[in-house]
C-alpha cells in the first residue's frame, strides 16, 4: 500500500535521507521517498505489519512534523 505523508521541516537532501532511512528500517516498509520541495514522503508499506500512526511517529522521532 502506498501512503503520502506531509512532512514539515525538510530543508535539504540530508533531511530527506534521514527520514527515508528511518522509515525503510521499519519492518513492513518496502520503500520511502522524501521530496523536500513538495514537503512530502511517499511510503510503500504493508498495513498488516505497520500502521500509518507508526510511520508518522517515526518521522516525528526524526525531528519533523508529520500529517496525513
N, CA and C atoms as a LAMMPS dump frame, in Angstrom:
ITEM: TIMESTEP
0
ITEM: NUMBER OF ATOMS
204
ITEM: BOX BOUNDS ff ff ff
-5.0000000000000000e+02 5.0000000000000000e+02
-5.0000000000000000e+02 5.0000000000000000e+02
-5.0000000000000000e+02 5.0000000000000000e+02
ITEM: ATOMS id mol type element x y z
1 1 1 N 0.855 -1.177 0
2 1 2 C 0 0 0
3 1 3 C 0.899 1.237 0
4 2 1 N 0.476 2.243 -0.746
5 2 2 C 1.229 3.489 -0.775
6 2 3 C 0.502 4.547 0.05
7 3 1 N 1.29 5.334 0.783
8 3 2 C 0.732 6.412 1.599
9 3 3 C 1.6 7.65 1.415
10 4 1 N 0.964 8.784 1.177
11 4 2 C 1.683 10.051 1.093
12 4 3 C 1.476 10.783 2.412
13 5 1 N 2.589 11.165 3.025
14 5 2 C 2.559 11.864 4.314
15 5 3 C 3.177 13.236 4.13
16 6 1 N 2.49 14.264 4.627
17 6 2 C 3.02 15.624 4.598
18 6 3 C 4.026 15.777 5.73
19 7 1 N 5.183 16.332 5.387
20 7 2 C 6.246 16.498 6.383
21 7 3 C 6.728 17.94 6.367
22 8 1 N 6.658 18.604 7.514
23 8 2 C 7.159 19.976 7.641
24 8 3 C 8.573 19.946 8.192
25 9 1 N 9.453 20.756 7.594
26 9 2 C 10.808 20.876 8.11
27 9 3 C 11.883 20.237 7.256
28 10 1 N 11.504 19.613 6.136
29 10 2 C 12.511 19.034 5.241
30 10 3 C 13.186 20.183 4.483
31 11 1 N 14.481 20.39 4.733
32 11 2 C 15.159 21.542 4.145
33 11 3 C 16.284 21.189 3.184
34 12 1 N 16.8 19.955 3.267
35 12 2 C 17.947 19.604 2.442
36 12 3 C 17.95 18.117 2.135
37 13 1 N 18.909 17.693 1.32
38 13 2 C 18.988 16.272 0.964
39 13 3 C 19.292 15.412 2.183
40 14 1 N 20.012 15.956 3.165
41 14 2 C 20.282 15.214 4.398
42 14 3 C 18.969 14.936 5.145
43 15 1 N 18.081 15.925 5.175
44 15 2 C 16.773 15.752 5.821
45 15 3 C 15.988 14.638 5.13
46 16 1 N 15.98 14.659 3.799
47 16 2 C 15.279 13.624 3.04
48 16 3 C 15.843 12.246 3.37
49 17 1 N 17.17 12.131 3.34
50 17 2 C 17.825 10.85 3.593
51 17 3 C 17.551 10.345 5.005
52 18 1 N 17.543 11.251 5.973
53 18 2 C 17.297 10.874 7.369
54 18 3 C 15.924 10.22 7.517
55 19 1 N 14.911 10.835 6.918
56 19 2 C 13.543 10.318 7
57 19 3 C 13.418 9.007 6.218
58 20 1 N 13.973 8.978 5.012
59 20 2 C 13.903 7.766 4.19
60 20 3 C 14.558 6.577 4.898
61 21 1 N 15.729 6.798 5.462
62 21 2 C 16.445 5.717 6.143
63 21 3 C 15.681 5.222 7.371
64 22 1 N 15.14 6.151 8.151
65 22 2 C 14.392 5.76 9.349
66 22 3 C 13.168 4.915 8.974
67 23 1 N 12.466 5.326 7.923
68 23 2 C 11.271 4.593 7.511
69 23 3 C 11.613 3.231 6.924
70 24 1 N 12.632 3.157 6.07
71 24 2 C 12.955 1.883 5.423
72 24 3 C 13.549 0.866 6.395
73 25 1 N 13.999 1.314 7.554
74 25 2 C 14.476 0.382 8.585
75 25 3 C 13.317 -0.296 9.31
76 26 1 N 12.12 0.257 9.181
77 26 2 C 10.949 -0.296 9.859
78 26 3 C 10.497 -1.586 9.181
79 27 1 N 10.116 -2.564 9.991
80 27 2 C 9.56 -3.803 9.449
81 27 3 C 8.247 -3.476 8.749
82 28 1 N 8.089 -3.965 7.534
83 28 2 C 6.863 -3.733 6.784
84 28 3 C 6.946 -2.582 5.807
85 29 1 N 8.044 -1.823 5.818
86 29 2 C 8.209 -0.715 4.875
87 29 3 C 9.133 -1.168 3.75
88 30 1 N 8.612 -1.155 2.52
89 30 2 C 9.384 -1.597 1.358
90 30 3 C 10.204 -0.458 0.774
91 31 1 N 9.654 0.766 0.799
92 31 2 C 10.326 1.897 0.184
93 31 3 C 9.779 3.199 0.76
94 32 1 N 10.637 4.213 0.793
95 32 2 C 10.216 5.555 1.206
96 32 3 C 10.981 6.567 0.368
97 33 1 N 10.276 7.559 -0.164
98 33 2 C 10.894 8.588 -0.986
99 33 3 C 10.412 9.949 -0.509
100 34 1 N 11.352 10.744 0.012
101 34 2 C 11.022 12.081 0.505
102 34 3 C 11.273 13.115 -0.581
103 35 1 N 10.468 14.174 -0.578
104 35 2 C 10.616 15.284 -1.519
105 35 3 C 10.516 16.579 -0.728
106 36 1 N 11.663 17.205 -0.469
107 36 2 C 11.673 18.422 0.369
108 36 3 C 10.958 19.588 -0.293
109 37 1 N 10.995 19.659 -1.626
110 37 2 C 10.336 20.77 -2.327
111 37 3 C 8.823 20.715 -2.165
112 38 1 N 8.268 19.514 -2.175
113 38 2 C 6.823 19.34 -2.001
114 38 3 C 6.44 19.16 -0.542
115 39 1 N 7.428 18.855 0.318
116 39 2 C 7.147 18.623 1.731
117 39 3 C 6.375 17.327 1.95
118 40 1 N 6.736 16.291 1.17
119 40 2 C 6.015 15.021 1.224
120 40 3 C 6.975 13.846 1.329
121 41 1 N 6.459 12.754 1.878
122 41 2 C 7.154 11.471 1.847
123 41 3 C 6.155 10.445 1.339
124 42 1 N 6.535 9.698 0.3
125 42 2 C 5.718 8.598 -0.196
126 42 3 C 6.274 7.313 0.378
127 43 1 N 5.418 6.546 1.032
128 43 2 C 5.847 5.317 1.695
129 43 3 C 5.075 4.14 1.111
130 44 1 N 5.812 3.105 0.719
131 44 2 C 5.227 1.855 0.256
132 44 3 C 5.389 0.864 1.404
133 45 1 N 4.267 0.45 1.996
134 45 2 C 4.337 -0.357 3.22
135 45 3 C 3.232 -1.406 3.277
136 46 1 N 3.403 -2.349 4.204
137 46 2 C 2.418 -3.401 4.439
138 46 3 C 1.565 -3.002 5.649
139 47 1 N 0.3 -2.605 5.431
140 47 2 C -0.539 -2.14 6.538
141 47 3 C -0.824 -3.199 7.594
142 48 1 N -0.654 -4.467 7.243
143 48 2 C -0.859 -5.517 8.242
144 48 3 C 0.327 -5.628 9.199
145 49 1 N 1.444 -4.978 8.834
146 49 2 C 2.661 -5.036 9.647
147 49 3 C 2.932 -3.732 10.389
148 50 1 N 2.674 -2.608 9.733
149 50 2 C 2.97 -1.297 10.316
150 50 3 C 1.804 -0.352 10.029
151 51 1 N 1.476 0.497 10.996
152 51 2 C 0.331 1.409 10.852
153 51 3 C 0.773 2.791 10.368
154 52 1 N -0.189 3.554 9.876
155 52 2 C 0.082 4.935 9.469
156 52 3 C 0.601 5.745 10.655
157 53 1 N 0.03 5.497 11.829
158 53 2 C 0.47 6.216 13.032
159 53 3 C 1.931 5.918 13.351
160 54 1 N 2.345 4.67 13.167
161 54 2 C 3.746 4.311 13.423
162 54 3 C 4.674 4.986 12.413
163 55 1 N 4.22 5.09 11.17
164 55 2 C 5.02 5.792 10.159
165 55 3 C 5.208 7.252 10.552
166 56 1 N 4.117 7.898 10.935
167 56 2 C 4.186 9.31 11.309
168 56 3 C 5.018 9.507 12.574
169 57 1 N 4.907 8.593 13.52
170 57 2 C 5.691 8.667 14.759
171 57 3 C 7.194 8.578 14.45
172 58 1 N 7.558 7.722 13.516
173 58 2 C 8.967 7.582 13.127
174 58 3 C 9.48 8.874 12.504
175 59 1 N 8.674 9.5 11.667
176 59 2 C 9.063 10.779 11.058
177 59 3 C 9.23 11.837 12.148
178 60 1 N 8.307 11.884 13.08
179 60 2 C 8.375 12.866 14.175
180 60 3 C 9.569 12.605 15.073
181 61 1 N 9.953 11.337 15.261
182 61 2 C 11.133 10.997 16.033
183 61 3 C 12.415 11.524 15.366
184 62 1 N 12.348 11.753 14.06
185 62 2 C 13.478 12.326 13.314
186 62 3 C 13.543 13.845 13.485
187 63 1 N 12.511 14.433 14.088
188 63 2 C 12.511 15.871 14.33
189 63 3 C 11.649 16.679 13.386
190 64 1 N 10.744 16.013 12.678
191 64 2 C 9.883 16.706 11.718
192 64 3 C 8.42 16.527 12.095
193 65 1 N 7.587 17.413 11.583
194 65 2 C 6.147 17.348 11.845
195 65 3 C 5.478 16.587 10.713
196 66 1 N 4.723 15.534 11.044
197 66 2 C 4.08 14.698 10.027
198 66 3 C 2.565 14.749 10.167
199 67 1 N 1.886 14.741 9.011
200 67 2 C 0.425 14.702 8.999
201 67 3 C -0.045 14.043 7.719
202 68 1 N -1.289 13.543 7.745
203 68 2 C -1.874 12.903 6.551
204 68 3 C -2.669 13.916 5.762
